[in-house]
Amino acid sequence: MDLETGVYQNYAKKESWRTVLILAYQSLGVVYGDLSTSPLYVYKSTFEEDIQHSETNEEIYGVLSFVFWTLTLVPLLKYVFIVLRADDNGEGGTFALYSLLCRHARVNSLPNCQLADEELIEYKKDSIGLAPQSSFGSRLKSSLEKHRVLQRFLLVLALIGTCMVIGDGILTPAISVFSAVSGLELSMSKEHHKYVEVPVACIILIGLFALQHYGTHRVGFLFAPVVLVWLLCISAIGLYNIIHWNPHVYQALSPYYMYKFFRKTQRGGWMSLGGILLCITGSEAMFADLGHFSQLSIKIAFTFLVYPSLILAYMGQAAYLSQHHIIESDYRIGFYVSVPEKLRWPVLVIAILAAVVGSQAIITGTFSIIKQCSSLGCFPRVKIIHTSSKIHGQIYIPEINWLLMVLCLAVTVGFRDTRRMGNASGLAVITVMLVTTCLMSLVIVLCWQKRVFLAIGFVFFFGTIEALYFTASLTKFLEGAWVPIALAFIFLIIMCVWHYGTLKKYEFDVQNKVSINWLLSLGPSLGIVRVRGIGLVHTALVSGIPAIFSHFVTNLPAFHQVLVFLCIKSVPVPHVKPEERFLVGHIGPREYRLYRCIVRYGYRDVHKDDMEFEKDLVCSIAEFIRSESVAPGSVNEDLVKDDDKMTVVGTCSSHTEGVQMREDDADNIEAAGPSELKEIWSPPPVIKLRKRVRFIVPKSPEIDTGAREELQELMEAREAGIAYILGHSYVKAKQGSSLIKKLVINYGYEFLRRNSRLSTYALSVPHASTLEVGMIYHV
């Protein structure tokens, strides 16, 4: 699997109009499925309990006015015209904003950051490192960098938004599918309906989650047509209702009707805002899914299709209800009441399909954000399966998928009505939007270097609107709104415990690392027998020798002729380019054959499988040996303040003019390469059990004898095989620790560690070539 970080995104940015329109069409199925199905339940949730539909139509006109202005101000003005501009090298979402702030203000929560990371191309984009123009921005930046409390608060704020997104991944499929299925109530008696609605919704949800492991790429081509047909359907029905029932309903778009609404309904009207809020569910997806499309394509799709279709749909429902005040007891105010009777069954089918598409989008988004959290050390390691070898970002997480399914079914069976589901979903949605507003205000000052008055104006304007909806949603705490709070609290505890334990474990590694002088005192043989092969010592340290290695040296009689201290880490950028993937350096003199290799991934990067990774790793070391030989002074010493100097080396595919590695069967050796290349061969094996290895090295410039011998030895070691040395740590709170720390480390973190997966690197290595050594960490 070779998914080197989203080539299609770069292609998408080189936008011809044809490309933009195709992306806009494709975004309908991925981005707007949730938002486009909101007409199914907005009016139904709003008029469920707090307000009544009266003869004066003040309530229905007021709700329509609120829906229109909420859709106009939040998704259109806030997200389309402002927030979409705050992308992190093309990526969006809560963690993209947090990543931007981490790089501009140096508040990164990752412990093993280096100065060399700041030299990454994506790290330096958008004037990274420039001081903010305003004095307030400078003071804010220095305060964030000095005070750990502010840094932790910023991280917790981002995690709260993330937890609410996960909660939305549970609630959105439940309310979308349940609302779509509720159309059956108009086709059967109430006695039969209540026994059919919940089972049908549960069957659809089980089928939806059961099919996740196949990936969306197999049926993804159907998503955009389904949503397009749905939008055209609701807009056509809305237009018909406007013309047929009340052509003057457009007058209700005036803000004056919001005033009349509050004047008549008062407290009940304020509490009903929790239902009106549901009209913007899915708006955050425009920003969160930005990495799959482009800003322009998302703006075009929303502005010219989604937004007008939704406005027509809501106006059509309001026009119908304005002429129907006495509704039979079996019916409720909702979407299907306004659908012409002859069209109800076809519309029901399309609505269910659209609800499934909208649910699929939020489930995929949940998988993506959990992967980002795990990459940044804020979520326990889980098994990540890439369901497509061509489409970046198509992932499946089995444990999370089944957990979401169980919780989604529990919500559906437990609530059994859209009112309480809507209360729960509304609070999750508005909390994420509040978090985005807060983080955006910091981005405006620190990243965009705008005046503080713009940030204050942004927070005041949009924060006031969202706070109004947030307080209305909190009043429904006992009527369903407690669910997202409970779910967010549980996930937040898990994330904080895992992050805290990971930091403490890394601090222990740093404090107990072995001195380089101790290693050099052992001599080139390290005081032990060196046998053929490459030994990869996996460590989280970016400098120094891990304590686990001294444990090996003192307990094992032999070790490999080539030793590589391998650190695989994430950096606060979405993608690391292949040509910047590796940092390679010597540890000690060249004859020791000790190397440090740091492999850097962005939080949205795909890790290669073991065979591709091994090839890239060995090839990067070979290229480092060659480049050091021909230009020994080329290493950027300013990037390194430690015992070893590091050189940036790319993957095999990124340095085609450098060293290339070939592996051939011993009896099937290819002819010599081009004239400008010369080959270094490993000696023929005594028994033909392994493939022959050769390096193809450019003839010019010439490498010295020492480098040639080093390459020869590396080839022999690669042919002999690679062994993976992994530390298996048991973390315990040290004596004298507080009771809370003991509970967090000894029980919380240890429970999560035992029940989480090994790292992606450890999962992909051959078990026959793995050596694990346990150590107890007293933190």
C-alpha positions in Angstrom: 0.0 0.0 0.0 1.6 3.3 -1.1 -0.6 6.2 -0.2 2.0 8.9 0.0 -0.2 11.7 1.3 -2.9 12.9 -0.9 -1.6 13.5 -4.4 -5.1 14.2 -5.4 -5.3 17.2 -3.1 -2.5 18.9 -4.8 -4.2 18.2 -8.1 -7.4 19.5 -6.8 -5.8 22.8 -5.9 -4.7 23.3 -9.5 -8.3 24.1 -10.3 -9.7 24.3 -13.7 -13.4 25.1 -13.8 -14.1 21.5 -14.9 -12.2 20.2 -11.8 -13.9 22.6 -9.5 -17.4 21.6 -10.8 -16.6 17.9 -10.5 -15.4 18.3 -6.9 -18.4 20.4 -6.1 -20.6 17.6 -7.4 -18.7 15.0 -5.4 -18.8 17.0 -2.3 -22.6 16.7 -2.2 -22.4 13.1 -1.0 -19.5 13.5 1.4 -20.0 17.0 2.9 -23.7 17.8 2.7 -25.5 14.6 3.4 -26.2 15.5 7.1 -27.1 19.1 6.4 -29.4 18.3 3.5 -31.5 15.9 5.6 -32.2 18.4 8.4 -35.6 19.4 7.0 -36.8 15.9 8.0 -36.8 16.9 11.7 -36.4 20.6 12.3 -40.1 21.7 12.4 -41.1 18.4 14.1 -38.5 19.0 16.9 -39.4 22.7 17.3 -43.1 22.3 17.7 -42.9 19.1 19.7 -43.5 20.6 23.2 -42.5 24.2 23.9 -44.7 26.1 21.4 -47.9 25.4 19.6 -48.9 26.1 16.0 -51.8 28.7 16.1 -54.2 30.3 13.7 -52.2 33.6 13.7 -49.1 31.8 12.1 -46.8 33.9 14.2 -45.1 30.8 15.5 -44.5 29.2 12.1 -43.4 32.4 10.5 -41.1 33.2 13.4 -39.5 29.7 13.2 -39.0 30.1 9.4 -37.4 33.5 10.0 -35.0 32.0 12.6 -34.2 29.1 10.2 -33.4 31.5 7.3 -31.2 33.8 9.3 -29.4 31.0 11.1 -28.6 29.2 7.8 -27.5 32.5 6.3 -25.3 33.7 9.2 -23.7 30.4 10.4 -23.1 28.1 7.4 -23.0 30.7 4.7 -21.3 33.7 6.3 -19.2 32.1 9.1 -18.1 28.9 7.5 -18.2 29.5 3.7 -16.7 33.0 3.8 -14.5 33.0 6.9 -13.7 29.7 8.5 -12.8 27.8 5.3 -9.9 30.2 4.8 -8.3 28.9 8.0 -7.2 25.7 6.5 -4.0 23.9 7.6 -2.3 23.3 4.3 -5.6 22.3 2.7 -6.9 20.4 5.8 -9.8 21.5 8.0 -11.5 20.7 11.3 -10.9 21.3 15.0 -7.4 19.7 14.9 -6.4 21.8 11.9 -7.1 25.0 13.8 -5.2 23.6 16.9 -2.3 22.6 14.6 -2.1 26.1 13.2 -2.0 27.6 16.6 0.6 25.0 17.8 3.0 26.1 15.0 2.5 29.8 15.3 2.7 30.1 19.1 4.9 27.0 19.8 2.3 25.4 22.1 2.6 21.9 20.7 1.5 19.1 23.0 3.8 16.5 21.3 6.8 15.9 23.5 9.4 14.8 20.9 9.5 17.9 18.7 12.7 19.2 17.2 13.9 22.4 15.6 14.3 20.4 12.4 10.5 19.9 12.2 10.1 23.6 11.8 12.0 23.4 8.5 9.3 21.2 6.9 7.8 22.9 3.9 4.2 22.7 5.2 5.4 23.9 8.6 6.7 27.1 7.2 3.8 28.0 5.0 1.7 31.1 5.6 4.4 33.2 7.2 5.1 30.8 10.0 7.4 32.2 12.5 6.7 35.9 11.8 5.9 38.0 14.8 2.3 39.2 15.0 1.9 42.8 13.9 -0.1 44.0 16.8 1.3 44.4 20.3 -1.6 42.5 21.7 -0.9 39.6 19.4 2.8 39.5 20.6 1.7 39.5 24.2 -0.8 36.8 23.6 1.8 34.7 21.8 4.3 35.0 24.6 1.7 34.3 27.2 0.7 31.1 25.5 4.4 30.0 25.1 5.2 30.8 28.8 2.2 29.4 30.7 1.7 25.7 30.6 -1.8 26.2 32.0 -2.9 28.1 28.9 -1.4 25.5 26.7 -3.3 22.7 28.5 -6.5 24.8 28.4 -6.1 25.2 24.6 -5.5 21.4 24.2 -8.6 20.6 26.4 -10.7 23.0 24.4 -9.7 21.3 21.1 -10.4 17.9 22.7 -13.8 19.0 23.9 -14.7 19.9 20.3 -13.3 16.5 19.1 -15.3 14.6 21.7 -18.5 16.4 20.7 -17.8 15.4 17.0 -17.5 11.8 18.2 -20.8 12.2 20.0 -22.3 13.6 16.9 -21.1 10.5 15.1 -23.4 8.5 17.4 -26.4 10.9 17.4 -26.6 11.9 13.7 -27.1 8.4 12.3 -29.8 7.8 14.9 -31.9 11.0 14.3 -31.4 11.0 10.5 -32.5 7.4 9.9 -35.2 7.5 12.6 -36.7 10.8 11.1 -36.6 9.3 7.6 -38.3 6.1 8.7 -40.9 8.2 10.6 -42.7 8.9 7.3 -44.3 5.5 7.8 -46.6 7.1 10.3 -48.6 8.6 7.5 -49.2 5.2 5.9 -50.4 3.1 8.8 -52.3 3.4 12.0 -50.6 4.7 15.2 -50.9 1.3 16.9 -48.9 -0.5 14.1 -46.6 2.4 13.5 -45.0 2.4 16.9 -44.1 -1.3 16.5 -42.6 -0.8 13.0 -40.6 2.5 13.2 -37.9 1.5 15.8 -37.2 -2.0 14.4 -36.9 -0.7 10.8 -34.6 2.1 11.9 -32.4 -0.4 13.9 -32.2 -2.8 10.9 -31.0 0.1 8.7 -28.5 1.2 11.3 -27.1 -2.3 11.8 -26.7 -2.7 8.0 -25.0 0.7 7.7 -22.4 -0.1 10.4 -22.0 -3.7 9.2 -21.0 -2.6 5.7 -18.3 -0.1 7.0 -15.4 -2.5 6.6 -16.0 -2.7 2.8 -15.2 1.1 2.6 -17.2 3.8 0.9 -15.2 3.7 -2.3 -17.3 0.8 -3.6 -20.6 2.7 -3.4 -19.3 6.2 -3.1 -20.2 7.0 -6.7 -23.8 6.7 -5.6 -23.6 9.2 -2.7 -23.6 12.4 -4.8 -26.5 11.4 -7.0 -28.6 10.4 -4.0 -28.0 13.8 -2.3 -28.5 15.7 -5.5 -31.8 13.9 -6.2 -32.9 14.6 -2.6 -32.0 18.3 -2.8 -33.9 18.7 -6.1 -36.8 16.7 -4.6 -37.2 18.9 -1.4 -36.7 22.1 -3.3 -39.3 21.1 -5.9 -41.8 20.1 -3.2 -41.1 23.3 -1.4 -41.6 25.4 -4.5 -44.9 23.6 -5.2 -46.1 24.2 -1.6 -45.2 27.9 -1.8 -47.1 28.4 -5.0 -50.0 26.2 -4.1 -50.6 27.2 -0.5 -49.0 30.5 0.4 -47.1 32.6 -2.2 -46.6 35.4 0.4 -44.6 33.2 2.8 -41.4 35.0 1.7 -42.5 37.9 3.9 -41.6 35.7 6.9 -37.9 36.0 6.0 -38.0 39.5 7.6 -36.2 39.6 11.0 -39.3 41.4 12.4 -41.0 38.0 12.6 -38.3 36.8 15.0 -39.3 39.7 17.3 -43.0 38.8 17.0 -42.2 35.2 17.7 -40.4 36.0 21.0 -43.0 38.5 22.0 -45.7 35.9 21.8 -44.0 32.7 22.9 -41.5 34.3 25.4 -39.8 31.5 27.4 -41.3 28.7 25.3 -39.9 30.3 22.2 -36.4 30.6 23.7 -36.5 26.9 24.7 -37.7 25.9 21.2 -34.5 27.3 19.7 -33.0 23.8 20.5 -35.1 22.5 17.7 -34.4 25.3 15.3 -30.7 24.8 15.9 -31.0 21.4 14.1 -31.2 23.3 10.7 -27.4 23.8 10.8 -26.4 20.2 11.8 -23.7 19.2 9.4 -22.3 22.7 8.8 -19.0 21.8 10.5 -18.5 19.1 7.9 -17.8 21.8 5.3 -14.7 22.7 7.2 -13.8 19.2 8.6 -13.9 17.6 5.1 -12.0 20.4 3.4 -9.0 18.1 2.9 -10.9 15.9 0.4 -12.0 18.8 -1.8 -11.1 22.5 -2.3 -12.4 25.7 -0.8 -13.9 26.9 -4.1 -15.7 23.6 -4.8 -17.3 23.5 -1.3 -18.3 27.2 -1.6 -19.9 26.7 -5.0 -21.9 23.6 -3.9 -23.3 25.2 -0.8 -24.0 28.7 -2.2 -25.6 27.7 -5.5 -27.3 24.4 -4.7 -27.5 23.3 -1.0 -28.4 26.7 0.5 -31.2 27.6 -2.0 -32.6 24.1 -1.8 -32.8 24.1 1.9 -34.4 27.6 2.0 -37.1 26.5 -0.5 -37.7 23.3 1.5 -38.2 25.2 4.8 -40.3 27.9 3.1 -42.5 25.2 1.5 -43.1 23.4 4.8 -44.0 26.8 6.4 -46.4 27.6 3.5 -48.2 24.3 3.9 -48.5 24.6 7.7 -49.7 28.2 7.5 -52.8 26.9 5.8 -53.2 23.7 8.0 -53.8 24.5 11.6 -56.0 21.6 12.6 -53.9 18.5 12.1 -55.4 15.1 12.8 -54.3 13.4 16.0 -52.4 10.6 14.2 -50.3 13.1 12.3 -47.6 15.5 13.6 -46.1 18.6 12.3 -43.2 17.4 10.2 -41.7 17.0 6.8 -43.9 14.3 5.4 -47.2 16.1 6.2 -46.2 18.7 3.5 -45.4 16.1 0.9 -48.2 15.5 -1.7 -49.8 12.2 -0.9 -49.0 10.6 -4.2 -45.3 11.3 -3.8 -44.9 10.1 -0.2 -43.6 6.6 -0.8 -41.0 7.7 -3.4 -39.9 10.6 -1.2 -39.7 8.1 1.8 -37.3 5.9 -0.1 -35.1 8.9 -1.3 -35.1 10.3 2.3 -33.9 7.0 3.8 -31.1 6.8 1.2 -30.2 10.4 1.9 -30.2 9.7 5.6 -27.9 6.7 5.1 -25.5 8.9 3.0 -25.5 11.6 5.6 -24.8 9.1 8.4 -22.0 7.5 6.4 -20.3 10.9 6.0 -20.3 11.5 9.8 -19.2 8.0 10.6 -16.2 8.3 8.2 -15.5 11.7 9.7 -15.5 10.2 13.2 -12.9 7.6 12.0 -10.8 10.3 10.6 -10.7 12.5 13.7 -10.0 9.6 16.0 -7.0 8.7 13.7 -5.8 12.4 14.1 -6.1 12.2 17.8 -4.2 9.0 18.0 -1.4 10.4 15.8 -1.0 13.3 18.1 -0.9 11.1 21.2 -4.4 12.0 22.5 -6.2 8.7 22.0 -5.3 5.1 22.7 -3.9 3.3 19.7 -6.6 1.5 17.6 -6.4 -0.7 14.6 -6.7 1.4 11.4 -7.6 -0.3 8.1 -7.2 1.5 4.9 -10.2 0.4 2.7 -8.9 2.0 -0.5 -5.4 1.9 -2.0 -6.2 4.8 -4.3 -8.4 7.2 -2.2 -6.6 9.0 0.6 -8.6 9.1 3.9 -10.8 6.1 3.4 -10.2 4.3 6.7 -12.1 1.9 8.9 -11.6 1.4 12.7 -13.3 -1.9 13.8 -13.4 -1.2 17.5 -14.8 2.3 17.1 -17.3 1.2 14.4 -18.9 -1.4 16.7 -18.8 0.9 19.7 -20.6 3.6 17.6 -23.2 1.0 16.4 -24.0 -0.2 20.0 -24.3 3.4 21.3 -26.3 4.5 18.2 -28.8 1.6 18.7 -29.0 2.4 22.4 -30.0 6.0 21.6 -32.5 4.9 19.0 -34.2 2.3 21.3 -33.9 4.4 24.4 -35.4 7.6 23.1 -37.7 6.4 20.3 -38.6 10.0 19.3 -37.0 12.8 17.4 -37.5 15.3 20.2 -35.0 13.9 22.6 -32.6 12.8 19.8 -32.8 16.4 18.5 -32.0 17.8 21.9 -29.0 15.6 22.2 -27.7 16.2 18.7 -28.3 20.0 18.9 -26.1 20.4 22.0 -23.3 18.4 20.4 -23.4 20.5 17.2 -23.5 23.9 18.9 -20.7 23.0 21.2 -18.4 22.1 18.3 -19.3 25.4 16.7 -18.5 27.3 19.9 -15.1 25.7 20.1 -14.5 26.6 16.4 -15.4 30.2 17.1 -13.0 30.4 20.1 -10.1 28.8 18.2 -10.8 31.0 15.1 -10.5 34.1 17.2 -7.0 33.0 18.1 -6.2 32.2 14.5 -7.3 35.7 13.4 -4.8 37.3 15.8 -1.9 34.8 15.8 -2.0 33.3 12.3 -3.6 35.9 10.1 -2.0 38.7 12.1 -5.1 40.8 12.1 -6.1 43.4 14.7 -7.6 42.2 17.9 -10.8 44.1 17.2 -11.6 41.8 14.3 -11.2 38.8 16.6 -13.3 40.3 19.3 -16.0 41.3 16.7 -15.9 37.7 15.3 -16.4 36.2 18.8 -19.0 38.7 19.9 -21.1 38.3 16.7 -21.0 34.6 16.1 -20.5 33.7 19.8 -23.6 35.6 20.8 -25.7 33.7 18.2 -24.2 30.3 19.2 -24.4 31.0 22.9 -28.2 31.8 22.5 -28.7 28.3 21.0 -26.3 26.7 23.5 -28.2 28.0 26.5 -31.5 26.9 24.9 -30.1 23.4 24.4 -28.8 23.2 28.0 -32.4 23.7 29.3 -33.1 20.3 27.7 -30.5 18.5 29.8 -33.0 16.1 31.3 -34.7 15.6 28.0 -31.9 14.1 26.0 -29.2 16.8 26.1 -27.3 14.9 28.9 -26.3 12.2 26.3 -23.6 14.3 24.4 -22.4 15.7 27.7 -22.0 12.2 29.2 -20.3 10.8 26.0 -18.0 13.8 25.7 -17.0 13.5 29.4 -16.2 9.8 29.0 -14.1 10.4 25.8 -12.4 13.4 27.3 -11.3 11.4 30.4 -9.9 8.7 28.1 -8.1 11.2 26.0 -6.6 13.2 28.9 -5.5 10.0 30.8 -3.9 8.6 27.7 -2.1 11.9 26.9 -0.9 12.4 30.5 0.4 8.8 30.7 2.1 9.1 27.3 3.8 12.4 28.4 5.0 10.8 31.7 6.4 7.8 29.9 8.3 10.0 27.5 9.7 12.1 30.4 10.9 8.9 32.1 12.6 7.9 28.8 14.4 11.2 28.6 15.5 11.2 32.3 16.9 7.7 32.0 18.5 7.7 28.6 22.0 6.4 28.4 25.0 8.7 27.9 26.7 8.7 24.5 30.1 8.6 26.3 29.1 5.3 27.9 28.3 3.9 24.5 31.5 5.2 22.9 33.6 3.7 25.7 32.5 0.2 24.7 34.4 0.5 21.4 33.3 -0.3 17.8 32.1 -3.8 18.8 30.1 -2.3 21.8 31.8 -5.0 23.9 29.8 -7.8 22.4 29.8 -10.0 19.3 28.4 -8.3 16.2 26.5 -10.7 13.9 25.1 -10.1 10.4 21.9 -8.3 10.0 20.2 -5.0 10.9 18.8 -4.4 14.3 16.0 -1.8 14.6 15.7 -0.5 18.1 12.3 1.2 18.3 12.3 4.2 20.6 10.3 7.4 21.2 13.5 9.4 21.8 14.8 11.8 19.2 18.1 12.1 20.9 20.3 10.0 23.2 20.3 6.2 23.7 17.2 4.6 25.3 17.7 2.8 28.6 16.3 -0.4 27.0 19.4 -0.6 24.9 21.8 -0.8 27.9 19.5 -3.6 29.1 20.1 -5.4 25.8 23.9 -4.9 25.8 24.3 -6.2 29.4 22.0 -9.3 28.9 22.6 -10.4 25.3 25.8 -12.1 24.1 25.6 -10.7 20.6 24.0 -7.9 18.6 23.6 -7.0 14.9 26.4 -5.5 12.8 24.2 -2.5 11.9 22.2 -0.9 14.6 19.5 1.7 13.9 17.7 3.6 16.6 14.3 4.2 15.0 11.9 6.8 16.1 8.5 7.1 14.3 6.8 10.3 15.3 4.0 12.6 14.3 4.4 16.3 13.7 1.7 19.1 13.9 1.2 19.3 10.1 -1.4 17.3 8.1 1.2 15.9 5.7 5.0 15.5 5.5 6.3 15.4 1.9 8.1 12.2 0.9 11.3 14.0 0.2 11.3 15.2 3.9 10.2 11.9 5.5 13.5 10.8 7.1 16.1 12.4 9.4 19.2 10.2 9.4 22.5 10.6 11.3 25.4 8.7 12.7 25.8 7.9 16.4 29.5 8.0 17.2 32.2 7.3 14.6 31.4 5.8 11.3 33.0 2.4 12.1 30.5 1.8 14.9 27.8 1.3 12.3 25.2 3.0 14.6 22.5 5.2 13.1 19.6 7.2 14.3 16.6 7.4 11.9 13.6 9.6 12.7 10.6 9.0 10.5 8.1 11.9 10.4 4.4 11.7 9.6 1.7 14.3 9.6 -1.5 13.7 11.5 -3.4 12.7 8.3 -0.6 10.7 6.7 -0.9 7.0 5.9 1.9 4.8 7.3 3.4 2.4 4.7 3.3 -1.4 5.2 6.4 -3.2 6.5 7.9 -4.2 3.1 7.7 -0.7 1.6 8.8 0.8 4.9 11.9 -1.4 5.2 13.0 -0.6 1.7 12.6 3.1 2.2 14.4 3.0 5.6 17.5 1.1 4.2 17.5 3.2 1.1 17.4 6.4 3.2 20.4 5.2 5.2 22.3 4.4 2.0 21.5 7.8 0.6 22.7 9.4 3.8 26.0 7.5 3.6 26.5 8.7 0.0 25.6 12.3 0.7 27.8 12.5 3.7 30.7 11.1 1.7 30.4 13.5 -1.2 29.6 16.6 0.9 30.6 16.0 4.5 29.9 19.6 5.5 26.4 19.7 4.1 24.6 18.8 7.2 22.6 21.7 8.7 24.1 21.9 12.2 21.7 24.7 13.2 18.9 22.2 13.2 20.5 19.9 15.8 21.7 20.7 19.3 22.3 17.2 20.3 25.1 14.6 20.1 24.3 13.6 16.5 23.8 15.6 13.4 20.9 14.8 11.2 20.4 14.9 7.5 17.0 15.2 5.7 16.6 12.2 3.4 13.5 11.3 1.3 11.9 8.0 0.4 13.2 6.0 -2.6 10.7 7.5 -5.0 11.6 11.1 -4.0 15.4 11.0 -4.7 15.6 9.3 -8.1 19.0 10.8 -8.7 20.4 9.3 -5.5 21.0 5.8 -4.3 18.4 3.2 -5.4 18.1 -0.3 -4.0 17.2 -3.4 -5.9 16.3 -6.8 -4.6 16.6 -9.7 -7.0 16.6 -13.5 -7.0 20.0 -14.9 -7.0 19.4 -16.8 -10.3 17.6 -13.8 -11.9 20.0 -11.0 -11.9 19.2 -8.0 -14.1 21.7 -6.5 -16.5 23.8 -3.5 -15.4 22.1 -0.1 -15.0 22.6 3.0 -17.1 26.0 4.3 -17.9 25.8 7.1 -15.4 25.2 4.6 -12.5 27.4 1.9 -11.0 26.2 -1.0 -8.9 27.5 -2.2 -5.5 26.6 -5.9 -5.1 26.4 -8.0 -2.0 28.5 -11.2 -2.2 26.7 -14.3 -3.5 24.9 -16.2 -0.7 26.1 -19.7 0.2 22.5 -20.9 0.2 19.9 -19.2 -2.0 17.3 -18.6 0.6 17.1 -14.8 0.4 17.0 -12.2 -2.4 20.2 -10.6 -3.5 20.5 -6.9 -2.6 22.3 -4.2 -4.6 22.6 -0.5 -4.4 22.7 1.6 -7.6 24.9 4.6 -6.9 25.4 7.6 -9.2 28.9 7.6 -10.7 29.3 11.3 -10.1 30.3 12.6 -7.7 32.6 9.8 -6.6 32.2 8.3 -3.1 35.3 7.5 -0.9 36.4 4.0 0.0 35.1 4.3 3.6 31.6 5.1 2.3 31.8 2.2 -0.2 32.7 -0.2 2.6 29.9 1.1 4.7 27.4 0.6 1.9 28.8 -2.9 1.3 28.2 -3.8 4.9 24.7 -2.3 4.9 23.8 -4.4 1.9 25.1 -7.6 3.6 23.2 -6.7 6.7 20.0 -6.1 4.7 20.3 -9.4 3.0 20.8 -11.2 6.3 17.5 -9.8 7.5 16.1 -7.2 9.9 15.2 -7.8 13.5 12.8 -5.5 15.4 13.6 -4.7 19.0 10.6 -3.3 20.8 10.2 -2.2 24.4 7.2 -3.4 26.3 6.7 -1.0 29.2 4.7 -1.2 32.3 4.0 2.2 33.8 3.6 2.6 37.5 3.3 5.7 39.7 6.4 6.1 41.8 6.2 6.0 45.6 5.0 9.2 47.2 2.7 10.1 44.3 -0.7 11.6 45.1 -3.8 9.4 45.2 -5.2 10.9 41.9 -1.9 10.3 40.1 -1.9 6.7 41.3 -5.4 6.2 40.1 -4.7 7.8 36.7 -1.4 5.9 36.0 -1.8 2.6 37.8 -5.4 2.0 36.8 -6.6 4.4 34.1 -3.5 4.5 31.8 -2.6 0.9 32.5 -6.1 -0.3 31.6 -6.1 1.7 28.3 -2.6 0.4 27.5 -3.5 -3.2 28.0 -6.6 -2.9 25.9 -5.2 -0.7 23.1 -3.3 -1.9 20.0 0.4 -1.8 19.5 1.7 1.1 17.5 1.2 1.0 13.7 4.9 0.2 13.3 4.8 -2.7 15.7 1.7 -4.2 14.2 3.2 -4.4 10.7 6.5 -6.1 11.6 6.9 -9.9 11.2 6.4 -11.5 14.6 9.2 -14.1 13.9 11.7 -11.2 13.6 10.5 -9.3 16.7 12.1 -9.2 20.1 10.2 -7.6 23.0 11.7 -6.7 26.3 9.6 -5.6 29.3 10.6 -2.7 31.6 8.8 -1.1 34.5 8.5 2.7 34.3 8.1 4.5 37.7 6.7 7.9 36.8 
